[in-house]
Amino acid sequence: MNKRTFESLVILLGAAFTIAFSIIVMPPLIESGDIIGAFAAGFVNPYASGYSLDTIITGLILITWIIYERSTHHVRGGWVAIILCFVPGIAVAFAYYLILRARQPEATV
């Protein structure tokens, strides 16, 4: 796979998640206005809890990686991915950071 195909697929998947999130999550969240309840709904049963915990830990690992590379590889712009971890989510943050890294080959130790 070449770099252009890689970036296109990552952007497409990040956009697909954003659209799905906007369609599935945002209407009930706007209607209820209960952000805490929306978060808690991710833990309504053992299966949802497992997926939610996986996503939360993945986000923390991504944030750790971003902070590490900021100091060791001088990667700039990673802070945007940290914000994206919270809105709209990890999928978009990870897609953004992968493309950011792919476009900064000069980032070195």
N, C-alpha and C positions, 0 to 999 in steps of 0.2 A: 504494500500500500504506500503510495507516495504521500508527501506532506500535505498537498492540497486536498486529497481525498480524506485524509485523517482529520484535518481541520474542518472540512465541510460536514463530515459525519458527527463530529463532536458538537459543532454548532447546531446541527439539525436535532440531535438528541437533547441538548440543553433547551432548545426552543420548544421541542415537543413536551418536555416536562413542564415548562413554564405555562404553556397553553393548557395542558391537562390540569395542573394545579389551579389555574385561574377558573376553569370550568367546574371542577369538582369541589374545591375547598372554599374559594372566595364567596360564592353566593350564600352558603349557610353561615359563614363567618360574619359577613356583612349583616345578615338578617338577625343573628343573635348578638353580635358585638362582644361575645364572650371568648377572649383569647385564651384564658386559662382553661376553660371548658373544652375549647378546640384542641389544645395540647393534650389534655387529659383523655380525650376521646381516642387518642392513639394507643391507649393502654386499656381498652375495654375488655380484652380477652387475652389469653396467653399468646395467641398467634400475632395479633396486632402489637402486643407488647414486645415480642421478639423482633419484629420488623422495625418498630420504633426505636428500640434500644440499639439495633444494628446501625440505623441511620444516625442516631445521636453520637455514637462512638466513632463512626466513620467521619462525621463532621469534626469531632475533636482531634482525630488523627490528621485530617487535612489541615486544620488550623495549626497544629504542632509542626507539620511539614512546612507550611508557609513561613512561620516564624523562624524555623531553623534555616531555611534557604535564604531568608532575608539577611541573616547574619553571616552565613558561610559562603553563599554564592552571589550575594548582592543583587538578588532578584527584586525588582521594583514593581509596584502595583499589586502586590499580593493582598494588601489590605482590602481591596475591592472584593476579592474572593471571600474574605472573612465576613464581610457584610452580607454577601450573597448566600452564605451558609444559613442565615436566619430568614432572609426574604429574597427570593422565593424558596431556596432550599439547596441542599448539598449537591444535587445533580448539576445545577447551574453553576455553583461555585467550583465544583471539580472540573467541569467543562471549561470554564473561564481560565482556571489556573493551568490546565494542560495546554491550552492554546498560548497563554502567556509564556509558559516555559518553552514551548516549541518555537516561539518567535524571538527568544532571547538566547541563542546559542552561545553568545559571548559571556553568559553568566558562568563564572568559574570559581573554583575554590581559592 
